[in-house]
Amino acid sequence: VQLQASGGGLVQAGGSLRLSCTASRMITSVFNMHTMGWYRQAPGKQRELVATITSSRSTNYADSVKGRFTISRDNSQKKVYLRMNSLEPEDIAVYYCYISPPDQWGQGTLVTVSS
């Protein structure tokens, strides 16, 4: 499977962005069975979980983004989204799309927040 993320960019503090990730080289019925998610890696820090969504659409969020970020998926399009509201400078990072199994990450998309 290949994961292609997009939607990153520069936004002012308090602003919003929506990240998208498309899974390719995978048939839709198989995509539907996988947990999808987003991780991020800030400069000088380890990669950390941001949010996940299971095949049954159960979601999980890092405490730091609860109430501000929303993960969703469109199985027919083999896409997963991350809506990010009330962005803060602490959210600056490269954001990576994730699929499990097999615990694979795509290329990242950079989110920059200006204060």
MDTraj code that builds the backbone (N, CA, C; nanometers):
import mdtraj as md
import numpy as np

residues = "VAL GLN LEU GLN ALA SER GLY GLY GLY LEU VAL GLN ALA GLY GLY SER LEU ARG LEU SER CYS THR ALA SER ARG MET ILE THR SER VAL PHE ASN MET HIS THR MET GLY TRP TYR ARG GLN ALA PRO GLY LYS GLN ARG GLU LEU VAL ALA THR ILE THR SER SER ARG SER THR ASN TYR ALA ASP SER VAL LYS GLY ARG PHE THR ILE SER ARG ASP ASN SER GLN LYS LYS VAL TYR LEU ARG MET ASN SER LEU GLU PRO GLU ASP ILE ALA VAL TYR TYR CYS TYR ILE SER PRO PRO ASP GLN TRP GLY GLN GLY THR LEU VAL THR VAL SER SER".split()
xyz = np.array([
    [0.0841, -0.1182, 0.0000],
    [0.0000, 0.0000, 0.0000],
    [0.0881, 0.1239, 0.0000],
    [0.0394, 0.2276, -0.0677],
    [0.1068, 0.3581, -0.0630],
    [0.0120, 0.4591, -0.0023],
    [0.0656, 0.5468, 0.0813],
    [-0.0132, 0.6498, 0.1476],
    [0.0371, 0.7854, 0.1023],
    [-0.0527, 0.8661, 0.0495],
    [-0.0183, 0.9989, -0.0017],
    [-0.0935, 1.1026, 0.0785],
    [-0.0209, 1.1822, 0.1556],
    [-0.0813, 1.2852, 0.2396],
    [-0.0701, 1.4217, 0.1740],
    [-0.1659, 1.5060, 0.2028],
    [-0.1646, 1.6433, 0.1515],
    [-0.2435, 1.7320, 0.2455],
    [-0.2339, 1.8622, 0.2214],
    [-0.3139, 1.9560, 0.2982],
    [-0.2383, 2.0389, 0.3993],
    [-0.1115, 2.0089, 0.4184],
    [-0.0336, 2.0885, 0.5118],
    [-0.0082, 2.2279, 0.4575],
    [0.0433, 2.3137, 0.5443],
    [0.0730, 2.4491, 0.5021],
    [0.0958, 2.5393, 0.6197],
    [0.0937, 2.6684, 0.5913],
    [0.1149, 2.7692, 0.6942],
    [-0.0185, 2.8317, 0.7314],
    [-0.0446, 2.8397, 0.8611],
    [-0.1689, 2.8988, 0.9088],
    [-0.1386, 2.9791, 1.0344],
    [-0.2192, 3.0792, 1.0591],
    [-0.2028, 3.1571, 1.1811],
    [-0.2594, 3.0817, 1.3005],
    [-0.2086, 3.1117, 1.4160],
    [-0.2612, 3.0514, 1.5390],
    [-0.4108, 3.0777, 1.5478],
    [-0.4832, 2.9733, 1.5843],
    [-0.6285, 2.9816, 1.5898],
    [-0.6966, 2.9400, 1.4618],
    [-0.6178, 2.9205, 1.3572],
    [-0.6730, 2.8827, 1.2279],
    [-0.6960, 2.7338, 1.2149],
    [-0.7370, 2.6939, 1.0945],
    [-0.7735, 2.5546, 1.0690],
    [-0.7073, 2.5039, 0.9410],
    [-0.6868, 2.3738, 0.9394],
    [-0.6406, 2.3040, 0.8203],
    [-0.7081, 2.1682, 0.8150],
    [-0.7180, 2.1130, 0.6963],
    [-0.7649, 1.9750, 0.6825],
    [-0.6616, 1.8966, 0.6036],
    [-0.6113, 1.7926, 0.6659],
    [-0.5182, 1.7028, 0.6005],
    [-0.5958, 1.5881, 0.5370],
    [-0.5471, 1.5423, 0.4235],
    [-0.6062, 1.4288, 0.3548],
    [-0.4988, 1.3249, 0.3278],
    [-0.5394, 1.2019, 0.3249],
    [-0.4470, 1.0932, 0.2918],
    [-0.5227, 0.9922, 0.2069],
    [-0.4622, 0.9551, 0.0966],
    [-0.5213, 0.8568, 0.0072],
    [-0.4354, 0.7319, 0.0043],
    [-0.5005, 0.6183, 0.0208],
    [-0.4318, 0.4904, 0.0118],
    [-0.4452, 0.4367, -0.1296],
    [-0.3346, 0.4002, -0.1875],
    [-0.3369, 0.3423, -0.3214],
    [-0.2742, 0.2033, -0.3172],
    [-0.2887, 0.1340, -0.4281],
    [-0.2402, -0.0045, -0.4384],
    [-0.3068, -0.0923, -0.3333],
    [-0.4359, -0.0665, -0.3107],
    [-0.5135, -0.1435, -0.2139],
    [-0.6580, -0.1368, -0.2580],
    [-0.7247, -0.2527, -0.2647],
    [-0.8644, -0.2492, -0.3049],
    [-0.9502, -0.1986, -0.1896],
    [-1.0628, -0.1434, -0.2245],
    [-1.1476, -0.0770, -0.1262],
    [-1.1898, -0.1704, -0.0138],
    [-1.2278, -0.2913, -0.0460],
    [-1.2766, -0.3837, 0.0566],
    [-1.1681, -0.4153, 0.1591],
    [-1.0435, -0.4125, 0.1160],
    [-0.9325, -0.4357, 0.2090],
    [-0.9070, -0.3108, 0.2909],
    [-0.9096, -0.1929, 0.2279],
    [-0.8910, -0.0674, 0.3001],
    [-0.9890, -0.0576, 0.4167],
    [-1.1125, -0.0974, 0.3907],
    [-1.2176, -0.0848, 0.4916],
    [-1.1835, -0.1568, 0.6218],
    [-1.0982, -0.2573, 0.6141],
    [-1.0703, -0.3406, 0.7313],
    [-0.9559, -0.2875, 0.8169],
    [-0.8892, -0.1842, 0.7686],
    [-0.7702, -0.1367, 0.8373],
    [-0.7977, -0.0159, 0.9260],
    [-0.7243, -0.0081, 1.0345],
    [-0.7204, 0.1129, 1.1144],
    [-0.6325, 0.2153, 1.0433],
    [-0.6802, 0.3385, 1.0372],
    [-0.6050, 0.4488, 0.9775],
    [-0.5768, 0.5524, 1.0852],
    [-0.4773, 0.6339, 1.0591],
    [-0.4484, 0.7348, 1.1600],
    [-0.3489, 0.8390, 1.1131],
    [-0.3195, 0.9258, 1.2058],
    [-0.2209, 1.0316, 1.1823],
    [-0.1233, 1.0356, 1.2995],
    [0.0028, 1.0475, 1.2659],
    [0.1087, 1.0729, 1.3622],
    [0.1733, 1.2065, 1.3248],
    [0.2517, 1.2606, 1.4161],
    [0.3253, 1.3812, 1.3846],
    [0.4620, 1.3785, 1.4517],
    [0.5533, 1.4518, 1.3925],
    [0.6867, 1.4635, 1.4494],
    [0.7281, 1.6098, 1.4440],
    [0.7418, 1.6659, 1.5623],
    [0.7860, 1.8046, 1.5747],
    [0.9384, 1.8094, 1.5714],
    [0.9946, 1.9241, 1.5377],
    [1.1416, 1.9363, 1.5325],
    [1.2061, 1.8959, 1.6638],
    [1.3006, 1.8056, 1.6572],
    [1.3730, 1.7631, 1.7755],
    [1.2980, 1.6689, 1.8671],
    [1.1819, 1.6221, 1.8242],
    [1.1017, 1.5333, 1.9088],
    [1.0738, 1.4020, 1.8374],
    [1.0279, 1.3054, 1.9146],
    [0.9926, 1.1759, 1.8576],
    [0.8547, 1.1836, 1.7920],
    [0.8325, 1.0933, 1.6993],
    [0.7019, 1.0832, 1.6356],
    [0.5994, 1.0408, 1.7404],
    [0.4817, 1.1025, 1.7349],
    [0.3775, 1.0711, 1.8329],
    [0.2423, 1.0530, 1.7637],
    [0.1596, 0.9755, 1.8296],
    [0.0257, 0.9517, 1.7791],
    [-0.0581, 1.0781, 1.7926],
    [-0.1342, 1.1091, 1.6878],
    [-0.2296, 1.2195, 1.6932],
    [-0.3720, 1.1645, 1.7045],
    [-0.4085, 1.0771, 1.6128],
    [-0.5447, 1.0230, 1.6131],
    [-0.5496, 0.8966, 1.5291],
    [-0.6420, 0.8080, 1.5650],
    [-0.6674, 0.6886, 1.4852],
    [-0.8165, 0.6685, 1.4680],
    [-0.8513, 0.5946, 1.3643],
    [-0.9910, 0.5583, 1.3408],
    [-0.9932, 0.4151, 1.2900],
    [-1.0738, 0.3320, 1.3541],
    [-1.0774, 0.1909, 1.3199],
    [-1.1737, 0.1661, 1.2047],
    [-1.1812, 0.0400, 1.1650],
    [-1.2729, 0.0019, 1.0577],
    [-1.4179, 0.0263, 1.0982],
    [-1.4468, 0.0205, 1.2264],
    [-1.5820, 0.0470, 1.2752],
    [-1.6001, 0.1939, 1.3130],
    [-1.5016, 0.2752, 1.2775],
    [-1.5039, 0.4206, 1.2984],
    [-1.4928, 0.4612, 1.4447],
    [-1.4404, 0.3753, 1.5254],
    [-1.4055, 0.4140, 1.6607],
    [-1.2800, 0.5004, 1.6545],
    [-1.2805, 0.6110, 1.7283],
    [-1.1694, 0.7046, 1.7202],
    [-1.0933, 0.7147, 1.8516],
    [-0.9687, 0.7550, 1.8399],
    [-0.8820, 0.7759, 1.9556],
    [-0.7955, 0.8972, 1.9261],
    [-0.7779, 0.9830, 2.0280],
    [-0.7022, 1.1063, 2.0094],
    [-0.5976, 1.1228, 2.1185],
    [-0.4888, 1.1867, 2.0828],
    [-0.3934, 1.2303, 2.1832],
    [-0.4593, 1.3373, 2.2689],
    [-0.4264, 1.3407, 2.3956],
    [-0.4868, 1.4381, 2.4861],
    [-0.4652, 1.5811, 2.4370],
    [-0.3519, 1.6057, 2.3750],
    [-0.3168, 1.7412, 2.3340],
    [-0.4041, 1.7945, 2.2204],
    [-0.4754, 1.7061, 2.1511],
    [-0.5566, 1.7519, 2.0376],
    [-0.7054, 1.7283, 2.0580],
    [-0.7427, 1.6635, 2.1667],
    [-0.8847, 1.6358, 2.1920],
    [-0.9645, 1.7653, 2.1940],
    [-1.0772, 1.7620, 2.1245],
    [-1.1629, 1.8795, 2.1185],
    [-1.1253, 1.9775, 2.0095],
    [-1.0069, 1.9594, 1.9504],
    [-0.9634, 2.0502, 1.8435],
    [-0.9506, 1.9794, 1.7085],
    [-0.9104, 1.8534, 1.7118],
    [-0.8891, 1.7765, 1.5893],
    [-0.9975, 1.6710, 1.5744],
    [-1.0331, 1.6418, 1.4497],
    [-1.1315, 1.5379, 1.4204],
    [-1.0810, 1.4513, 1.3062],
    [-1.0761, 1.3220, 1.3308],
    [-1.0364, 1.2288, 1.2262],
    [-1.1604, 1.1647, 1.1662],
    [-1.1566, 1.1418, 1.0360],
    [-1.2683, 1.0776, 0.9678],
    [-1.2139, 0.9993, 0.8492],
    [-1.2995, 0.9157, 0.7930],
    [-1.2560, 0.8363, 0.6787],
    [-1.3691, 0.8233, 0.5780],
    [-1.3287, 0.8100, 0.4516],
    [-1.4215, 0.7841, 0.3435],
    [-1.3733, 0.6553, 0.2774],
    [-1.4353, 0.5467, 0.3121],
    [-1.3883, 0.4176, 0.2631],
    [-1.4034, 0.4043, 0.1122],
    [-1.5074, 0.4629, 0.0563],
    [-1.5291, 0.4503, -0.0877],
    [-1.4163, 0.5175, -0.1677],
    [-1.3548, 0.6191, -0.1063],
    [-1.2454, 0.6901, -0.1718],
    [-1.1086, 0.6465, -0.1197],
    [-1.1087, 0.5572, -0.0228],
    [-0.9850, 0.5117, 0.0421],
    [-0.9066, 0.6299, 0.0965],
    [-0.9790, 0.7161, 0.1666],
    [-0.9180, 0.8362, 0.2216],
    [-0.9404, 0.8447, 0.3726],
    [-0.8479, 0.9100, 0.4380],
    [-0.8633, 0.9468, 0.5778],
    [-0.8297, 1.0949, 0.5896],
    [-0.9047, 1.1630, 0.6770],
    [-0.8896, 1.3068, 0.6917],
    [-0.8565, 1.3420, 0.8369],
    [-0.7932, 1.4561, 0.8517],
    [-0.7717, 1.5117, 0.9850],
    [-0.8080, 1.6591, 0.9789],
    [-0.9189, 1.6926, 1.0415],
    [-0.9599, 1.8313, 1.0510],
    [-0.8958, 1.8891, 1.1767],
    [-0.8210, 1.9971, 1.1603],
    [-0.7488, 2.0565, 1.2724],
    [-0.7978, 2.1992, 1.2931],
    [-0.8600, 2.2229, 1.4052],
    [-0.9092, 2.3561, 1.4408],
    [-0.8272, 2.4125, 1.5560],
    [-0.8388, 2.5427, 1.5753],
    [-0.7709, 2.6109, 1.6865],
    [-0.6233, 2.5727, 1.6928],
    [-0.5580, 2.5803, 1.5796],
    [-0.4187, 2.5390, 1.5738],
    [-0.3304, 2.6300, 1.6579],
    [-0.2299, 2.5675, 1.7177],
    [-0.1383, 2.6360, 1.8082],
    [0.0045, 2.6151, 1.7580],
    [0.0958, 2.7027, 1.7981],
    [0.2359, 2.6812, 1.7578],
    [0.2878, 2.5436, 1.8001],
    [0.2319, 2.4901, 1.9078],
    [0.2738, 2.3567, 1.9541],
    [0.2339, 2.2455, 1.8572],
    [0.1475, 2.2771, 1.7608],
    [0.1053, 2.1776, 1.6619],
    [0.1985, 2.1720, 1.5415],
    [0.2974, 2.2576, 1.5387],
    [0.3938, 2.2566, 1.4279],
    [0.4644, 2.1219, 1.4227],
    [0.4559, 2.0575, 1.3079],
    [0.5150, 1.9248, 1.2926],
    [0.4968, 1.8777, 1.1496],
    [0.5658, 1.7707, 1.1173],
    [0.5363, 1.6958, 0.9958],
    [0.4335, 1.5897, 1.0342],
    [0.3243, 1.5862, 0.9628],
    [0.2152, 1.4944, 0.9927],
    [0.2198, 1.3776, 0.8928],
    [0.2107, 1.2567, 0.9486],
    [0.2217, 1.1346, 0.8701],
    [0.0924, 1.0545, 0.8771],
    [0.0488, 1.0115, 0.7622],
    [-0.0637, 0.9192, 0.7532],
    [-0.0160, 0.7794, 0.7917],
    [-0.1074, 0.7013, 0.8479],
    [-0.0693, 0.5711, 0.9067],
    [-0.1762, 0.4684, 0.8752],
    [-0.1326, 0.3442, 0.8535],
    [-0.2258, 0.2336, 0.8336],
    [-0.1791, 0.1137, 0.9137],
    [-0.2756, 0.0428, 0.9731],
    [-0.2436, -0.0755, 1.0531],
    [-0.3519, -0.1803, 1.0366],
    [-0.3163, -0.3079, 1.0184],
    [-0.1776, -0.3465, 0.9884],
    [-0.1388, -0.3015, 0.8486],
    [-0.0125, -0.2849, 0.8210],
    [0.1045, -0.3419, 0.8875],
    [0.1899, -0.2385, 0.9603],
    [0.1286, -0.1393, 1.0242],
    [0.2036, -0.0309, 1.0898],
    [0.2965, 0.0371, 0.9902],
    [0.2361, 0.1000, 0.8925],
    [0.3091, 0.1676, 0.7862],
    [0.2721, 0.3149, 0.7831],
    [0.3729, 0.3985, 0.7571],
    [0.3516, 0.5427, 0.7475],
    [0.3818, 0.5890, 0.6056],
    [0.3094, 0.6910, 0.5614],
    [0.3364, 0.7509, 0.4323],
    [0.4352, 0.8649, 0.4464],
    [0.4522, 0.9385, 0.3377],
    [0.5382, 1.0562, 0.3456],
    [0.4617, 1.1642, 0.4215],
    [0.5299, 1.2547, 0.4815],
    [0.4636, 1.3522, 0.5662],
    [0.4232, 1.4780, 0.4928],
    [0.3407, 1.5559, 0.5618],
    [0.3028, 1.6881, 0.5140],
    [0.3262, 1.7857, 0.6283],
    [0.3899, 1.8979, 0.5985],
    [0.4327, 1.9911, 0.7018],
    [0.3222, 2.0885, 0.7379],
    [0.2986, 2.1009, 0.8665],
    [0.2048, 2.2001, 0.9190],
    [0.2845, 2.3020, 0.9999],
    [0.2699, 2.4275, 0.9653],
    [0.3377, 2.5367, 1.0346],
    [0.2329, 2.6338, 1.0849],
    [0.2459, 2.6738, 1.2097],
    [0.1512, 2.7658, 1.2724],
    [0.2281, 2.8881, 1.3181],
    [0.1862, 3.0031, 1.2710],
    [0.2522, 3.1271, 1.3119],
    [0.1775, 3.1891, 1.4285],
    [0.2534, 3.2408, 1.5221],
    [0.1921, 3.2994, 1.6418],
    [0.1705, 3.4488, 1.6252],
])
top = md.Topology()
chain = top.add_chain()
for i, resn in enumerate(residues, 1):
    res = top.add_residue(resn, chain, resSeq=i)
    for name in ("N", "CA", "C"):
        top.add_atom(name, md.element.get_by_symbol(name[0]), res)
traj = md.Trajectory(xyz[None], top)
